[in-house]
Amino acid sequence: MIISDHAKDRMSRKGISEEEVKKCAYEGILRTKTVINGEIRHVNVLQMKDKTIVTVQTFESLERKIITVYLLMRKRWPK
């Protein structure tokens, strides 16, 4: 798996580990497939205990490449 510089920067700024990105890429739910400039991009989503991670990935020479990573924070409301 290749992680782009852009994705690494976002991971660093958002506190997302490489292990979390791998888990999302391989085990997350596929939400969409989009073709951009002839390239198929997959968007996977993985809900974790306190956050939701989104990866945008493509494949280069049969190797998975993470283009970018998003972090969706879920608010916990008091009961």
C-alpha positions, 0 to 999 in steps of 0.5 A: 500500500502506498500513502501519498504525501497529501494523505500523510500530511492529513494523517499527521494533522488529524492524528490518524495512524497508519494502522487506522488508515490500513484498517479503513482501506481494507476493512471499511465499507465501500461507499462510492466508486468514481471515475476521475480522468480515467482513474477509478477512485474508491471511498471507504468509511470505517466507524471506530469508537470515537471517530469515523475515518474516510479514505480515498484510494485508487490502484496503481499497477495493482497496488493500492494508493491512498490519495487522501484521508478524512476524519469525521468526529462524532459528538457524544451528547450527555444522556 
